[in-house]
Amino acid sequence: MRRCYFDHVATNPLHPEVLDVMMPYFKEDFGNPLSIYDLGTSAREAIEKARGQVAGLINAKPQAIVFTSSGAEANNFALRGIAFARQNQGKHAIVSKVEHHSILNSARFLEKSGFVVTYLPVDKHGIVDPDTVKKSINKETVLISVTHASSEIGSIEPIREIAQIAKEHRVTLHADGVATTGNIPVDVKKLGVDLYSMAAHQFYGPKGAGALYVKEGTRIAPLIYGGIQEGGRRAGTENVPAIVGMGKAAEIAAQELPGRMEHCRKLRDALIDSVLKVPNVHLTGHPEKRLPHHSSFVVEFIEGEAMLLMLSMKGILSASGSACSSRALKSSPVLLSLGVPSALAQGSIVFSLGTDNSMEDINYFIEEFPQVVKKLRDMSPFSSGWGQGGEGDKCYTGG
Amino acid sequence: MRRCYFDHVATNPLHPEVLDVMMPYFKEDFGNPLSIYDLGTSAREAIEKARGQVAGLINAKPQAIVFTSSGAEANNFALRGIAFARQNQGKHAIVSKVEHHSILNSARFLEKSGFVVTYLPVDKHGIVDPDTVKKSINKETVLISVTHASSEIGSIEPIREIAQIAKEHRVTLHADGVATTGNIPVDVKKLGVDLYSMAAHQFYGPKGAGALYVKEGTRIAPLIYGGIQEGGRRAGTENVPAIVGMGKAAEIAAQELPGRMEHCRKLRDALIDSVLKVPNVHLTGHPEKRLPHHSSFVVEFIEGEAMLLMLSMKGILSASGSACSSRALKSSPVLLSLGVPSALAQGSIVFSLGTDNSMEDINYFIEEFPQVVKKLRDMSPFSSGWGQGGEGDKCYTGG
């Protein structure tokens, strides 16, 4: 049976060249980067090389890159680090409703710590209106966090416009770039952000390595206190092999990005065309302003979980939303914020493509997907409608 | 030239069998553990196997193990997680003065967050007196954190006695087990701790994997918020290869521990005997109650940094204290807490041994070390004493 890995927003396979450069740091070059002898020095130099490579991918200065263990850690670090550093200036933060759990749950923590948080609404495509940001700012506002693109719906947010507003009001702006870094061009200077989160395994790098871009001059409190690693901003013995791998993955992504985007967009567009031919299936997220490798849908009268399982039996591997919530069995707050009804949000599915996919994968998918939907709908008690006033196939027109 | 790696408290080389079990998770088994298809399931099963292996090493239940990215993260998680969860019951915490920076700096953060922290004194060997702990507890006390053993001085603390006191007063007890786990027998049930930190690279596992033991029923707030990983206690895509490696390293450590301890102790004792034959060199930490692979000294009239460099030119790789502070060029607060004068604390050196060392290494060291000390003292302006009242070779008698 064919295997089509269509879940690149959950995680990516490691680029073989990336693994190659990591290997010496599992073997002979095992030193602690803080040690002053040769073994330590070579590990430290490897980390600094990686810092330059990651900085290069997003047009940052190397010293602005702080390595973390994951995108989630970078997001927690950004929100709590800025909130703690600036709490004497004000205790109001703004986040969008289409953020990842690591942002939304960090925001909840801030609320428990005495902050007031505004959750920005989005339009039916999941896009934040910069005017709403402007209106939400008050004298107490110290922090705004808006994702560059949601991995659930793929929509790309107007970060540049939001950054101008943030700058005018001297509010620190963080953008979650976990889904974007290495997948679309990112230039932190042009974007105008103060902080930007990344995760290596989203661009064919290893798990266990992430980073936070912290613009020079931005005061931030550490999330992990301890030794002097990362300029005192993030303690803990550095995960040298993973950091080295992240650097290499960033370097390769910078080189291959245009080709990757073209490859994925072509496959993705063919996939979207075929899926939307199935009745009562709606695209979620913005039709154009979206990640080139990303497609997401709600399928009426079907539970996402059942669809995932049946597709996986056909070798088609996908997700019903964020991997971090895929086993939580709750309606996605991101989809609800778009106005998708709760029952329909249960039928969400995300197909995210990568360099390892081919048009043969898409053709196989195009054959199998309609059959899976038909089979599940034949078994569904809701197949003739949601049972509420006979709204049937007209219950959702948002996408 | 011979290379003697005597810095196992900084980091360990990876056990070859550990790397072998990690490799599939860098290649074909690259899935996200939260994904519901086969690739996810196999990653998840691998993590649960590792959880059991780590639990087995310290006699814990698997569900009490929360994986983190490092020992430092586990320490931060423990202190802030308990402080936040229990702050309504009281805002007083107790830590010892011989803690790692990740504990001491977390304690400082708690102070900034409205907590009062008592820093427990130690005796000249760096040992905490359980009676002092008892006297420090008040109605506000919610948390005690004492290291099981300091990696700087090797002394093993009376955790069991402290645990009894903590239990009587319903205070949560955390022990930093980063230096002990996999190096001496650890039984969290016998110790009676509520929380216990570990780091894989301290027992021939990979960097990038640590864990916190959280006794069943202990309420703790996450340090990293987000998805539902680790039972909602630690978010972020799991570093599957590193976790798998930690599990294997724990399994091997459990099997090999008696042999490792005997091997290291024998070499270490020979090393200590030879070092103490050099005039004006003092052992730091407890002479008997110490980690079997650990020896630490202060060498009068010499700066530790110079000693490290000259030893490294001879292929002898060591540290002047905690790796996390080795480049900070400050007197170690741990040594100062033992009553070591500040100037003398600059001459600190730690030799920590491992399975990769042999008696040939020690014999080589025994030849070289006295010459290095002599050479440095010949160059030192302090070689005839510290220049303060001619205390000379009698300035320190603590060790």
Interface residues (C-beta under 8 A of the other chain):
Chain A: Y5 D7 A10 T11 N12 P13 L14 L19 M22 F26 K27 F30 G31 N32 L34 S35 I36 Y37 D38 L39 G40 S69 S70 G71 A72 E73 N75 N76 H100 H101 S102 N105 S106 R108 F109 A199 H201 P206 K207 G208 A209 G210 A221 L223 I224 Y225 G226 G227 I228 Q229 A235 G236 T237 E238 N239 V240 P241 A242 E305 L308 L309 S312 L317 A319 S322 A323 C324 S325 S326 R327 A328
Chain B: Y5 D7 A10 T11 N12 P13 L14 L19 M22 F26 K27 F30 G31 N32 L34 S35 I36 Y37 D38 L39 G40 S69 S70 G71 A72 E73 N75 N76 H100 H101 S102 N105 S106 R108 F109 A199 H201 P206 K207 G208 A209 G210 A221 L223 I224 Y225 G226 G227 I228 Q229 A235 G236 T237 E238 N239 V240 P241 A242 E305 L308 L309 S312 L317 A319 S322 A323 C324 S325 S326 R327 A328
